[in-house]
């Protein structure tokens, strides 16, 4: 496979990894709606598995992901784990941060002051 094609593949795989990270970070916000959360989880899982396959193929074709030979296979493993975990641990609209939300604190303070 030509050098230009490997560069294009690396760019596409990098963007795919970035998209997965953005979805992963956004799950807490997207979980406000069970339907949207399910779509986000499924999208992330499909992207994880497709990107993992792409990374393994990229490695087998001689590509170096982020200038590191073992990085592609390592990221492929991490993506498979993320895809599985994304399906096993849905949030289903629950608050999981465990820390007080500043908006809730302000609302509670205003309610106390108005009493």
Biopython code that builds the backbone (N, CA, C, O; Angstrom):
import numpy as np
from Bio.PDB.StructureBuilder import StructureBuilder

atoms = [
    (1, "UNK", "N", (0.852, -1.174, 0.000)),
    (1, "UNK", "CA", (0.000, 0.000, 0.000)),
    (1, "UNK", "C", (0.893, 1.230, 0.000)),
    (1, "UNK", "O", (1.903, 1.263, 0.703)),
    (2, "UNK", "N", (0.538, 2.222, -0.766)),
    (2, "UNK", "CA", (1.362, 3.407, -0.904)),
    (2, "UNK", "C", (1.446, 4.238, 0.366)),
    (2, "UNK", "O", (0.583, 4.176, 1.242)),
    (3, "UNK", "N", (2.502, 5.004, 0.430)),
    (3, "UNK", "CA", (2.747, 5.855, 1.601)),
    (3, "UNK", "C", (1.602, 6.850, 1.809)),
    (3, "UNK", "O", (1.187, 7.086, 2.943)),
    (4, "UNK", "N", (1.093, 7.431, 0.725)),
    (4, "UNK", "CA", (-0.015, 8.393, 0.812)),
    (4, "UNK", "C", (-1.282, 7.737, 1.361)),
    (4, "UNK", "O", (-2.005, 8.340, 2.153)),
    (5, "UNK", "N", (-1.543, 6.508, 0.939)),
    (5, "UNK", "CA", (-2.731, 5.797, 1.422)),
    (5, "UNK", "C", (-2.610, 5.495, 2.916)),
    (5, "UNK", "O", (-3.594, 5.582, 3.650)),
    (6, "UNK", "N", (-1.407, 5.142, 3.362)),
    (6, "UNK", "CA", (-1.198, 4.895, 4.788)),
    (6, "UNK", "C", (-1.385, 6.184, 5.593)),
    (6, "UNK", "O", (-1.941, 6.157, 6.691)),
    (7, "UNK", "N", (-0.922, 7.306, 5.050)),
    (7, "UNK", "CA", (-1.119, 8.591, 5.726)),
    (7, "UNK", "C", (-2.599, 8.932, 5.824)),
    (7, "UNK", "O", (-3.065, 9.399, 6.864)),
    (8, "UNK", "N", (-3.341, 8.700, 4.740)),
    (8, "UNK", "CA", (-4.779, 8.947, 4.747)),
    (8, "UNK", "C", (-5.472, 8.040, 5.761)),
    (8, "UNK", "O", (-6.332, 8.487, 6.519)),
    (9, "UNK", "N", (-5.093, 6.767, 5.768)),
    (9, "UNK", "CA", (-5.680, 5.825, 6.726)),
    (9, "UNK", "C", (-5.378, 6.256, 8.158)),
    (9, "UNK", "O", (-6.249, 6.185, 9.024)),
    (10, "UNK", "N", (-4.148, 6.702, 8.411)),
    (10, "UNK", "CA", (-3.789, 7.154, 9.764)),
    (10, "UNK", "C", (-4.628, 8.365, 10.170)),
    (10, "UNK", "O", (-5.074, 8.458, 11.313)),
    (11, "UNK", "N", (-4.839, 9.283, 9.239)),
    (11, "UNK", "CA", (-5.652, 10.465, 9.528)),
    (11, "UNK", "C", (-7.087, 10.072, 9.844)),
    (11, "UNK", "O", (-7.660, 10.555, 10.821)),
    (12, "UNK", "N", (-7.673, 9.202, 9.029)),
    (12, "UNK", "CA", (-9.049, 8.758, 9.266)),
    (12, "UNK", "C", (-9.180, 8.021, 10.596)),
    (12, "UNK", "O", (-10.145, 8.225, 11.333)),
    (13, "UNK", "N", (-8.211, 7.167, 10.898)),
    (13, "UNK", "CA", (-8.249, 6.431, 12.160)),
    (13, "UNK", "C", (-8.075, 7.375, 13.350)),
    (13, "UNK", "O", (-8.695, 7.172, 14.394)),
    (14, "UNK", "N", (-7.247, 8.393, 13.203)),
    (14, "UNK", "CA", (-7.072, 9.384, 14.276)),
    (14, "UNK", "C", (-8.374, 10.136, 14.528)),
    (14, "UNK", "O", (-8.765, 10.340, 15.677)),
    (15, "UNK", "N", (-9.040, 10.547, 13.460)),
    (15, "UNK", "CA", (-10.323, 11.236, 13.600)),
    (15, "UNK", "C", (-11.362, 10.331, 14.242)),
    (15, "UNK", "O", (-12.154, 10.777, 15.072)),
    (16, "UNK", "N", (-11.359, 9.078, 13.863)),
    (16, "UNK", "CA", (-12.301, 8.131, 14.449)),
    (16, "UNK", "C", (-12.046, 7.971, 15.947)),
    (16, "UNK", "O", (-12.986, 7.949, 16.741)),
    (17, "UNK", "N", (-10.775, 7.859, 16.330)),
    (17, "UNK", "CA", (-10.424, 7.766, 17.760)),
    (17, "UNK", "C", (-10.877, 9.027, 18.497)),
    (17, "UNK", "O", (-11.408, 8.940, 19.604)),
    (18, "UNK", "N", (-10.673, 10.180, 17.897)),
    (18, "UNK", "CA", (-11.100, 11.434, 18.514)),
    (18, "UNK", "C", (-12.604, 11.507, 18.688)),
    (18, "UNK", "O", (-13.093, 11.973, 19.718)),
    (19, "UNK", "N", (-13.339, 11.050, 17.687)),
    (19, "UNK", "CA", (-14.799, 11.033, 17.774)),
    (19, "UNK", "C", (-15.260, 10.125, 18.902)),
    (19, "UNK", "O", (-16.187, 10.462, 19.638)),
    (20, "UNK", "N", (-14.618, 8.980, 19.037)),
    (20, "UNK", "CA", (-14.956, 8.043, 20.113)),
    (20, "UNK", "C", (-14.725, 8.692, 21.474)),
    (20, "UNK", "O", (-15.552, 8.558, 22.376)),
    (21, "UNK", "N", (-13.610, 9.391, 21.623)),
    (21, "UNK", "CA", (-13.313, 10.055, 22.898)),
    (21, "UNK", "C", (-14.359, 11.124, 23.206)),
    (21, "UNK", "O", (-14.795, 11.248, 24.351)),
    (22, "UNK", "N", (-14.762, 11.892, 22.203)),
    (22, "UNK", "CA", (-15.776, 12.927, 22.412)),
    (22, "UNK", "C", (-17.098, 12.297, 22.842)),
    (22, "UNK", "O", (-17.750, 12.800, 23.757)),
    (23, "UNK", "N", (-17.499, 11.214, 22.202)),
    (23, "UNK", "CA", (-18.735, 10.532, 22.599)),
    (23, "UNK", "C", (-18.605, 10.007, 24.021)),
    (23, "UNK", "O", (-19.524, 10.157, 24.825)),
    (24, "UNK", "N", (-17.462, 9.389, 24.337)),
    (24, "UNK", "CA", (-17.240, 8.828, 25.678)),
    (24, "UNK", "C", (-17.358, 9.924, 26.742)),
    (24, "UNK", "O", (-17.985, 9.722, 27.783)),
    (25, "UNK", "N", (-16.757, 11.073, 26.475)),
    (25, "UNK", "CA", (-16.801, 12.185, 27.421)),
    (25, "UNK", "C", (-18.217, 12.749, 27.537)),
    (25, "UNK", "O", (-18.615, 13.203, 28.610)),
    (26, "UNK", "N", (-18.969, 12.724, 26.457)),
    (26, "UNK", "CA", (-20.302, 13.322, 26.419)),
    (26, "UNK", "C", (-21.405, 12.409, 26.923)),
    (26, "UNK", "O", (-22.550, 12.851, 27.031)),
    (27, "UNK", "N", (-21.112, 11.168, 27.232)),
    (27, "UNK", "CA", (-22.152, 10.216, 27.628)),
    (27, "UNK", "C", (-22.950, 10.731, 28.819)),
    (27, "UNK", "O", (-24.169, 10.562, 28.852)),
    (28, "UNK", "N", (-22.303, 11.349, 29.788)),
    (28, "UNK", "CA", (-23.016, 11.864, 30.963)),
    (28, "UNK", "C", (-24.084, 12.875, 30.585)),
    (28, "UNK", "O", (-25.180, 12.860, 31.144)),
    (29, "UNK", "N", (-23.774, 13.751, 29.643)),
    (29, "UNK", "CA", (-24.746, 14.738, 29.183)),
    (29, "UNK", "C", (-25.810, 14.082, 28.316)),
    (29, "UNK", "O", (-26.995, 14.396, 28.433)),
    (30, "UNK", "N", (-25.390, 13.181, 27.453)),
    (30, "UNK", "CA", (-26.332, 12.514, 26.557)),
    (30, "UNK", "C", (-27.269, 11.577, 27.311)),
    (30, "UNK", "O", (-28.325, 11.211, 26.795)),
    (31, "UNK", "N", (-26.894, 11.187, 28.523)),
    (31, "UNK", "CA", (-27.688, 10.231, 29.295)),
    (31, "UNK", "C", (-28.955, 10.846, 29.868)),
    (31, "UNK", "O", (-29.743, 10.144, 30.502)),
    (32, "UNK", "N", (-29.166, 12.120, 29.664)),
    (32, "UNK", "CA", (-30.400, 12.737, 30.159)),
    (32, "UNK", "C", (-31.624, 12.156, 29.470)),
    (32, "UNK", "O", (-32.725, 12.172, 30.022)),
    (33, "UNK", "N", (-31.429, 11.651, 28.280)),
    (33, "UNK", "CA", (-32.497, 10.965, 27.550)),
    (33, "UNK", "C", (-32.044, 9.527, 27.316)),
    (33, "UNK", "O", (-30.970, 9.290, 26.763)),
    (34, "UNK", "N", (-32.864, 8.576, 27.735)),
    (34, "UNK", "CA", (-32.496, 7.167, 27.590)),
    (34, "UNK", "C", (-32.303, 6.822, 26.115)),
    (34, "UNK", "O", (-31.390, 6.072, 25.771)),
    (35, "UNK", "N", (-33.149, 7.357, 25.248)),
    (35, "UNK", "CA", (-33.052, 7.064, 23.813)),
    (35, "UNK", "C", (-31.743, 7.604, 23.225)),
    (35, "UNK", "O", (-31.045, 6.897, 22.498)),
    (36, "UNK", "N", (-31.421, 8.849, 23.543)),
    (36, "UNK", "CA", (-30.194, 9.462, 23.021)),
    (36, "UNK", "C", (-28.972, 8.746, 23.582)),
    (36, "UNK", "O", (-27.989, 8.534, 22.872)),
    (37, "UNK", "N", (-29.036, 8.373, 24.860)),
    (37, "UNK", "CA", (-27.916, 7.645, 25.458)),
    (37, "UNK", "C", (-27.690, 6.316, 24.744)),
    (37, "UNK", "O", (-26.549, 5.954, 24.456)),
    (38, "UNK", "N", (-28.760, 5.591, 24.457)),
    (38, "UNK", "CA", (-28.647, 4.305, 23.777)),
    (38, "UNK", "C", (-28.029, 4.499, 22.394)),
    (38, "UNK", "O", (-27.164, 3.723, 21.988)),
    (39, "UNK", "N", (-28.469, 5.530, 21.667)),
    (39, "UNK", "CA", (-27.896, 5.813, 20.346)),
    (39, "UNK", "C", (-26.406, 6.124, 20.474)),
    (39, "UNK", "O", (-25.602, 5.645, 19.674)),
    (40, "UNK", "N", (-26.033, 6.927, 21.479)),
    (40, "UNK", "CA", (-24.622, 7.278, 21.680)),
    (40, "UNK", "C", (-23.795, 6.039, 22.009)),
    (40, "UNK", "O", (-22.705, 5.857, 21.467)),
    (41, "UNK", "N", (-24.313, 5.182, 22.901)),
    (41, "UNK", "CA", (-23.594, 3.957, 23.249)),
    (41, "UNK", "C", (-23.409, 3.063, 22.023)),
    (41, "UNK", "O", (-22.317, 2.547, 21.784)),
    (42, "UNK", "N", (-24.475, 2.884, 21.254)),
    (42, "UNK", "CA", (-24.387, 2.024, 20.071)),
    (42, "UNK", "C", (-23.446, 2.608, 19.020)),
    (42, "UNK", "O", (-22.664, 1.878, 18.412)),
    (43, "UNK", "N", (-23.518, 3.916, 18.805)),
    (43, "UNK", "CA", (-22.621, 4.571, 17.851)),
    (43, "UNK", "C", (-21.175, 4.414, 18.287)),
    (43, "UNK", "O", (-20.303, 4.094, 17.479)),
    (44, "UNK", "N", (-20.926, 4.642, 19.581)),
    (44, "UNK", "CA", (-19.567, 4.516, 20.094)),
    (44, "UNK", "C", (-19.061, 3.080, 19.949)),
    (44, "UNK", "O", (-17.910, 2.865, 19.569)),
    (45, "UNK", "N", (-19.908, 2.104, 20.248)),
    (45, "UNK", "CA", (-19.491, 0.705, 20.151)),
    (45, "UNK", "C", (-19.152, 0.331, 18.712)),
    (45, "UNK", "O", (-18.129, -0.305, 18.461)),
    (46, "UNK", "N", (-19.997, 0.721, 17.776)),
    (46, "UNK", "CA", (-19.733, 0.419, 16.365)),
    (46, "UNK", "C", (-18.437, 1.092, 15.917)),
    (46, "UNK", "O", (-17.604, 0.467, 15.261)),
    (47, "UNK", "N", (-18.268, 2.371, 16.274)),
    (47, "UNK", "CA", (-17.028, 3.074, 15.917)),
    (47, "UNK", "C", (-15.806, 2.421, 16.559)),
    (47, "UNK", "O", (-14.756, 2.311, 15.925)),
    (48, "UNK", "N", (-15.939, 1.987, 17.812)),
    (48, "UNK", "CA", (-14.817, 1.321, 18.494)),
    (48, "UNK", "C", (-14.393, 0.073, 17.735)),
    (48, "UNK", "O", (-13.208, -0.123, 17.463)),
    (49, "UNK", "N", (-15.362, -0.771, 17.394)),
    (49, "UNK", "CA", (-15.028, -2.029, 16.730)),
    (49, "UNK", "C", (-14.494, -1.799, 15.315)),
    (49, "UNK", "O", (-13.527, -2.443, 14.907)),
    (50, "UNK", "N", (-15.117, -0.887, 14.564)),
    (50, "UNK", "CA", (-14.637, -0.605, 13.207)),
    (50, "UNK", "C", (-13.236, 0.009, 13.229)),
    (50, "UNK", "O", (-12.386, -0.342, 12.411)),
    (51, "UNK", "N", (-13.005, 0.917, 14.160)),
    (51, "UNK", "CA", (-11.685, 1.542, 14.263)),
    (51, "UNK", "C", (-10.640, 0.530, 14.711)),
    (51, "UNK", "O", (-9.505, 0.560, 14.236)),
    (52, "UNK", "N", (-11.015, -0.371, 15.626)),
    (52, "UNK", "CA", (-10.079, -1.412, 16.077)),
    (52, "UNK", "C", (-9.667, -2.296, 14.903)),
    (52, "UNK", "O", (-8.488, -2.607, 14.737)),
    (53, "UNK", "N", (-10.637, -2.696, 14.094)),
    (53, "UNK", "CA", (-10.320, -3.507, 12.912)),
    (53, "UNK", "C", (-9.424, -2.708, 11.964)),
    (53, "UNK", "O", (-8.445, -3.235, 11.436)),
    (54, "UNK", "N", (-9.765, -1.435, 11.753)),
    (54, "UNK", "CA", (-8.949, -0.586, 10.890)),
    (54, "UNK", "C", (-7.523, -0.443, 11.394)),
    (54, "UNK", "O", (-6.582, -0.436, 10.600)),
    (55, "UNK", "N", (-7.354, -0.329, 12.707)),
    (55, "UNK", "CA", (-6.011, -0.209, 13.278)),
    (55, "UNK", "C", (-5.195, -1.482, 13.093)),
    (55, "UNK", "O", (-4.000, -1.419, 12.805)),
    (56, "UNK", "N", (-5.834, -2.634, 13.259)),
    (56, "UNK", "CA", (-5.118, -3.904, 13.074)),
    (56, "UNK", "C", (-4.706, -4.062, 11.613)),
    (56, "UNK", "O", (-3.574, -4.452, 11.327)),
    (57, "UNK", "N", (-5.618, -3.762, 10.688)),
    (57, "UNK", "CA", (-5.290, -3.844, 9.261)),
    (57, "UNK", "C", (-4.184, -2.843, 8.927)),
    (57, "UNK", "O", (-3.245, -3.170, 8.202)),
    (58, "UNK", "N", (-4.297, -1.641, 9.450)),
    (58, "UNK", "CA", (-3.283, -0.609, 9.243)),
    (58, "UNK", "C", (-1.915, -1.104, 9.700)),
    (58, "UNK", "O", (-0.918, -0.910, 9.004)),
    (59, "UNK", "N", (-1.864, -1.738, 10.861)),
    (59, "UNK", "CA", (-0.599, -2.272, 11.381)),
    (59, "UNK", "C", (-0.059, -3.378, 10.483)),
    (59, "UNK", "O", (1.141, -3.430, 10.211)),
    (60, "UNK", "N", (-0.940, -4.262, 10.021)),
    (60, "UNK", "CA", (-0.508, -5.382, 9.175)),
    (60, "UNK", "C", (0.015, -4.912, 7.820)),
    (60, "UNK", "O", (0.831, -5.586, 7.191)),
    (61, "UNK", "N", (-0.465, -3.749, 7.378)),
    (61, "UNK", "CA", (-0.001, -3.196, 6.101)),
    (61, "UNK", "C", (1.297, -2.403, 6.252)),
    (61, "UNK", "O", (1.809, -1.847, 5.281)),
    (62, "UNK", "N", (1.820, -2.356, 7.466)),
    (62, "UNK", "CA", (3.102, -1.699, 7.688)),
    (62, "UNK", "C", (3.025, -0.264, 8.160)),
    (62, "UNK", "O", (4.036, 0.436, 8.197)),
    (63, "UNK", "N", (1.831, 0.179, 8.522)),
    (63, "UNK", "CA", (1.693, 1.552, 8.998)),
    (63, "UNK", "C", (2.160, 1.709, 10.434)),
    (63, "UNK", "O", (2.086, 0.779, 11.237)),
    (64, "UNK", "N", (2.639, 2.898, 10.737)),
    (64, "UNK", "CA", (3.026, 3.232, 12.108)),
    (64, "UNK", "C", (2.071, 4.305, 12.604)),
    (64, "UNK", "O", (2.100, 5.440, 12.128)),
    (65, "UNK", "N", (1.231, 3.945, 13.555)),
    (65, "UNK", "CA", (0.243, 4.879, 14.081)),
    (65, "UNK", "C", (0.909, 5.793, 15.090)),
    (65, "UNK", "O", (1.484, 5.321, 16.071)),
    (66, "UNK", "N", (0.840, 7.089, 14.862)),
    (66, "UNK", "CA", (1.486, 8.109, 15.688)),
    (66, "UNK", "C", (2.968, 7.795, 15.874)),
    (66, "UNK", "O", (3.508, 7.940, 16.971)),
    (67, "UNK", "N", (3.612, 7.370, 14.808)),
    (67, "UNK", "CA", (5.054, 7.067, 14.770)),
    (67, "UNK", "C", (5.480, 5.997, 15.766)),
    (67, "UNK", "O", (6.605, 6.022, 16.266)),
    (68, "UNK", "N", (4.589, 5.063, 16.053)),
    (68, "UNK", "CA", (4.913, 3.978, 16.978)),
    (68, "UNK", "C", (4.351, 2.680, 16.414)),
    (68, "UNK", "O", (3.157, 2.589, 16.128)),
    (69, "UNK", "N", (5.208, 1.681, 16.255)),
    (69, "UNK", "CA", (4.749, 0.405, 15.700)),
    (69, "UNK", "C", (3.708, -0.296, 16.571)),
    (69, "UNK", "O", (2.687, -0.733, 16.039)),
    (70, "UNK", "N", (3.918, -0.425, 17.894)),
    (70, "UNK", "CA", (2.937, -1.165, 18.689)),
    (70, "UNK", "C", (1.678, -0.369, 19.038)),
    (70, "UNK", "O", (0.726, -0.944, 19.566)),
    (71, "UNK", "N", (1.648, 0.931, 18.760)),
    (71, "UNK", "CA", (0.521, 1.768, 19.168)),
    (71, "UNK", "C", (-0.796, 1.335, 18.531)),
    (71, "UNK", "O", (-1.827, 1.357, 19.203)),
    (72, "UNK", "N", (-0.796, 0.948, 17.273)),
    (72, "UNK", "CA", (-2.038, 0.583, 16.591)),
    (72, "UNK", "C", (-2.699, -0.616, 17.260)),
    (72, "UNK", "O", (-3.904, -0.596, 17.510)),
    (73, "UNK", "N", (-1.933, -1.650, 17.550)),
    (73, "UNK", "CA", (-2.520, -2.829, 18.188)),
    (73, "UNK", "C", (-2.956, -2.539, 19.617)),
    (73, "UNK", "O", (-3.981, -3.053, 20.064)),
    (74, "UNK", "N", (-2.199, -1.730, 20.336)),
    (74, "UNK", "CA", (-2.575, -1.361, 21.697)),
    (74, "UNK", "C", (-3.889, -0.584, 21.695)),
    (74, "UNK", "O", (-4.785, -0.876, 22.487)),
    (75, "UNK", "N", (-4.005, 0.403, 20.807)),
    (75, "UNK", "CA", (-5.246, 1.173, 20.710)),
    (75, "UNK", "C", (-6.413, 0.301, 20.265)),
    (75, "UNK", "O", (-7.542, 0.503, 20.712)),
    (76, "UNK", "N", (-6.153, -0.667, 19.390)),
    (76, "UNK", "CA", (-7.214, -1.579, 18.964)),
    (76, "UNK", "C", (-7.754, -2.345, 20.167)),
    (76, "UNK", "O", (-8.966, -2.510, 20.307)),
    (77, "UNK", "N", (-6.864, -2.808, 21.028)),
    (77, "UNK", "CA", (-7.284, -3.518, 22.240)),
    (77, "UNK", "C", (-8.107, -2.600, 23.148)),
    (77, "UNK", "O", (-9.163, -2.996, 23.641)),
    (78, "UNK", "N", (-7.624, -1.385, 23.365)),
    (78, "UNK", "CA", (-8.340, -0.419, 24.212)),
    (78, "UNK", "C", (-9.724, -0.124, 23.631)),
    (78, "UNK", "O", (-10.698, -0.017, 24.377)),
    (79, "UNK", "N", (-9.817, 0.006, 22.321)),
    (79, "UNK", "CA", (-11.103, 0.301, 21.682)),
    (79, "UNK", "C", (-12.086, -0.852, 21.822)),
    (79, "UNK", "O", (-13.280, -0.623, 22.011)),
    (80, "UNK", "N", (-11.604, -2.081, 21.732)),
    (80, "UNK", "CA", (-12.492, -3.232, 21.933)),
    (80, "UNK", "C", (-13.016, -3.224, 23.369)),
    (80, "UNK", "O", (-14.203, -3.455, 23.601)),
    (81, "UNK", "N", (-12.138, -2.959, 24.325)),
    (81, "UNK", "CA", (-12.563, -2.888, 25.732)),
    (81, "UNK", "C", (-13.583, -1.766, 25.918)),
    (81, "UNK", "O", (-14.603, -1.963, 26.578)),
    (82, "UNK", "N", (-13.319, -0.589, 25.342)),
    (82, "UNK", "CA", (-14.263, 0.526, 25.453)),
    (82, "UNK", "C", (-15.611, 0.185, 24.825)),
    (82, "UNK", "O", (-16.658, 0.539, 25.368)),
    (83, "UNK", "N", (-15.590, -0.495, 23.693)),
    (83, "UNK", "CA", (-16.831, -0.874, 23.034)),
    (83, "UNK", "C", (-17.655, -1.828, 23.875)),
    (83, "UNK", "O", (-18.875, -1.693, 23.962)),
    (84, "UNK", "N", (-16.988, -2.794, 24.498)),
    (84, "UNK", "CA", (-17.694, -3.755, 25.358)),
    (84, "UNK", "C", (-18.213, -3.054, 26.612)),
    (84, "UNK", "O", (-19.370, -3.233, 26.994)),
    (85, "UNK", "N", (-17.365, -2.262, 27.246)),
    (85, "UNK", "CA", (-17.768, -1.553, 28.466)),
    (85, "UNK", "C", (-18.912, -0.587, 28.164)),
    (85, "UNK", "O", (-19.817, -0.421, 28.981)),
    (86, "UNK", "N", (-18.872, 0.045, 27.000)),
    (86, "UNK", "CA", (-19.934, 0.962, 26.616)),
    (86, "UNK", "C", (-21.291, 0.292, 26.523)),
    (86, "UNK", "O", (-22.315, 0.952, 26.695)),
    (87, "UNK", "N", (-21.319, -0.990, 26.258)),
    (87, "UNK", "CA", (-22.584, -1.718, 26.196)),
    (87, "UNK", "C", (-22.974, -2.323, 27.545)),
    (87, "UNK", "O", (-24.158, -2.517, 27.822)),
    (88, "UNK", "N", (-21.991, -2.617, 28.373)),
    (88, "UNK", "CA", (-22.277, -3.259, 29.661)),
    (88, "UNK", "C", (-22.727, -2.252, 30.706)),
    (88, "UNK", "O", (-23.590, -2.559, 31.528)),
    (89, "UNK", "N", (-22.154, -1.052, 30.688)),
    (89, "UNK", "CA", (-22.397, -0.088, 31.753)),
    (89, "UNK", "C", (-23.162, 1.126, 31.226)),
    (89, "UNK", "O", (-22.585, 2.209, 31.124)),
    (90, "UNK", "N", (-24.431, 0.976, 30.894)),
    (90, "UNK", "CA", (-25.202, 2.146, 30.501)),
    (90, "UNK", "C", (-25.575, 2.971, 31.732)),
    (90, "UNK", "O", (-25.753, 2.422, 32.819)),
    (91, "UNK", "N", (-25.690, 4.262, 31.564)),
    (91, "UNK", "CA", (-25.994, 5.161, 32.679)),
    (91, "UNK", "C", (-27.501, 5.238, 32.907)),
    (91, "UNK", "O", (-27.949, 5.313, 34.051)),
    (92, "UNK", "N", (-28.270, 5.221, 31.856)),
    (92, "UNK", "CA", (-29.729, 5.298, 31.895)),
    (92, "UNK", "C", (-30.253, 6.521, 32.653)),
    (92, "UNK", "O", (-31.155, 6.414, 33.484)),
    (93, "UNK", "N", (-29.677, 7.662, 32.355)),
    (93, "UNK", "CA", (-30.193, 8.909, 32.906)),
    (93, "UNK", "C", (-29.875, 9.159, 34.364)),
    (93, "UNK", "O", (-30.396, 10.118, 34.934)),
    (94, "UNK", "N", (-29.047, 8.344, 34.999)),
    (94, "UNK", "CA", (-28.737, 8.521, 36.415)),
    (94, "UNK", "C", (-27.583, 9.499, 36.592)),
    (94, "UNK", "O", (-26.715, 9.615, 35.727)),
    (95, "UNK", "N", (-27.583, 10.192, 37.711)),
    (95, "UNK", "CA", (-26.476, 11.089, 38.070)),
    (95, "UNK", "C", (-25.359, 10.236, 38.641)),
    (95, "UNK", "O", (-25.533, 9.606, 39.684)),
    (96, "UNK", "N", (-24.208, 10.205, 37.969)),
    (96, "UNK", "CA", (-23.128, 9.327, 38.416)),
    (96, "UNK", "C", (-21.897, 10.089, 38.894)),
    (96, "UNK", "O", (-20.930, 9.475, 39.346)),
    (97, "UNK", "N", (-21.919, 11.401, 38.803)),
    (97, "UNK", "CA", (-20.728, 12.155, 39.159)),
    (97, "UNK", "C", (-20.433, 12.107, 40.649)),
    (97, "UNK", "O", (-19.268, 12.153, 41.044)),
    (98, "UNK", "N", (-21.454, 12.016, 41.479)),
    (98, "UNK", "CA", (-21.244, 11.916, 42.905)),
    (98, "UNK", "C", (-20.850, 13.223, 43.569)),
    (98, "UNK", "O", (-20.552, 13.243, 44.763)),
    (99, "UNK", "N", (-20.844, 14.289, 42.832)),
    (99, "UNK", "CA", (-20.502, 15.577, 43.422)),
    (99, "UNK", "C", (-21.658, 16.532, 43.185)),
    (99, "UNK", "O", (-22.394, 16.381, 42.210)),
    (100, "UNK", "N", (-21.826, 17.505, 44.056)),
    (100, "UNK", "CA", (-22.958, 18.420, 43.912)),
    (100, "UNK", "C", (-22.853, 19.253, 42.638)),
    (100, "UNK", "O", (-21.775, 19.713, 42.260)),
    (101, "UNK", "N", (-23.963, 19.428, 42.010)),
    (101, "UNK", "CA", (-24.058, 20.261, 40.824)),
    (101, "UNK", "C", (-24.204, 21.714, 41.282)),
    (101, "UNK", "O", (-25.071, 21.997, 42.109)),
    (102, "UNK", "N", (-23.395, 22.638, 40.778)),
    (102, "UNK", "CA", (-23.481, 24.041, 41.216)),
    (102, "UNK", "C", (-24.872, 24.642, 41.038)),
    (102, "UNK", "O", (-25.290, 25.468, 41.849)),
    (103, "UNK", "N", (-25.591, 24.246, 40.000)),
    (103, "UNK", "CA", (-26.935, 24.771, 39.775)),
    (103, "UNK", "C", (-27.886, 24.296, 40.864)),
    (103, "UNK", "O", (-28.730, 25.062, 41.329)),
    (104, "UNK", "N", (-27.755, 23.034, 41.275)),
    (104, "UNK", "CA", (-28.591, 22.511, 42.353)),
    (104, "UNK", "C", (-28.253, 23.201, 43.673)),
    (104, "UNK", "O", (-29.151, 23.478, 44.469)),
    (105, "UNK", "N", (-26.980, 23.479, 43.915)),
    (105, "UNK", "CA", (-26.571, 24.162, 45.144)),
    (105, "UNK", "C", (-27.144, 25.578, 45.200)),
    (105, "UNK", "O", (-27.636, 26.007, 46.244)),
    (106, "UNK", "N", (-27.084, 26.302, 44.083)),
    (106, "UNK", "CA", (-27.630, 27.661, 44.045)),
    (106, "UNK", "C", (-29.137, 27.641, 44.251)),
    (106, "UNK", "O", (-29.678, 28.485, 44.967)),
    (107, "UNK", "N", (-29.813, 26.691, 43.634)),
    (107, "UNK", "CA", (-31.261, 26.583, 43.771)),
    (107, "UNK", "C", (-31.635, 26.271, 45.219)),
    (107, "UNK", "O", (-32.570, 26.862, 45.759)),
    (108, "UNK", "N", (-30.909, 25.345, 45.848)),
    (108, "UNK", "CA", (-31.184, 24.987, 47.239)),
    (108, "UNK", "C", (-30.931, 26.181, 48.161)),
    (108, "UNK", "O", (-31.692, 26.399, 49.104)),
    (109, "UNK", "N", (-29.876, 26.954, 47.903)),
    (109, "UNK", "CA", (-29.574, 28.126, 48.724)),
    (109, "UNK", "C", (-30.670, 29.180, 48.588)),
    (109, "UNK", "O", (-31.074, 29.783, 49.582)),
    (110, "UNK", "N", (-31.152, 29.405, 47.373)),
    (110, "UNK", "CA", (-32.228, 30.379, 47.162)),
    (110, "UNK", "C", (-33.506, 29.938, 47.856)),
    (110, "UNK", "O", (-34.235, 30.760, 48.410)),
    (111, "UNK", "N", (-33.779, 28.630, 47.824)),
    (111, "UNK", "CA", (-34.972, 28.118, 48.505)),
    (111, "UNK", "C", (-34.859, 28.316, 50.013)),
    (111, "UNK", "O", (-35.847, 28.659, 50.663)),
    (112, "UNK", "N", (-33.669, 28.104, 50.581)),
    (112, "UNK", "CA", (-33.466, 28.303, 52.025)),
    (112, "UNK", "C", (-33.619, 29.774, 52.393)),
    (112, "UNK", "O", (-34.205, 30.106, 53.423)),
    (113, "UNK", "N", (-33.090, 30.651, 51.544)),
    (113, "UNK", "CA", (-33.171, 32.084, 51.823)),
    (113, "UNK", "C", (-34.598, 32.607, 51.722)),
    (113, "UNK", "O", (-34.965, 33.543, 52.432)),
    (114, "UNK", "N", (-35.402, 32.015, 50.851)),
    (114, "UNK", "CA", (-36.776, 32.483, 50.669)),
    (114, "UNK", "C", (-37.715, 31.960, 51.758)),
    (114, "UNK", "O", (-38.840, 32.444, 51.885)),
    (115, "UNK", "N", (-37.272, 30.993, 52.531)),
    (115, "UNK", "CA", (-38.128, 30.430, 53.596)),
    (115, "UNK", "C", (-38.171, 31.277, 54.811)),
    (115, "UNK", "O", (-38.846, 30.931, 55.781)),
]
sb = StructureBuilder()
sb.init_structure("model")
sb.init_model(0)
sb.init_chain("A")
sb.init_seg("    ")
for serial, (resi, resn, name, xyz) in enumerate(atoms, 1):
    if name == "N":
        sb.init_residue(resn, " ", resi, " ")
    sb.init_atom(name, np.array(xyz, "f"), 0.0, 1.0, " ", f" {name:<3s}", serial, name[0])
structure = sb.get_structure()
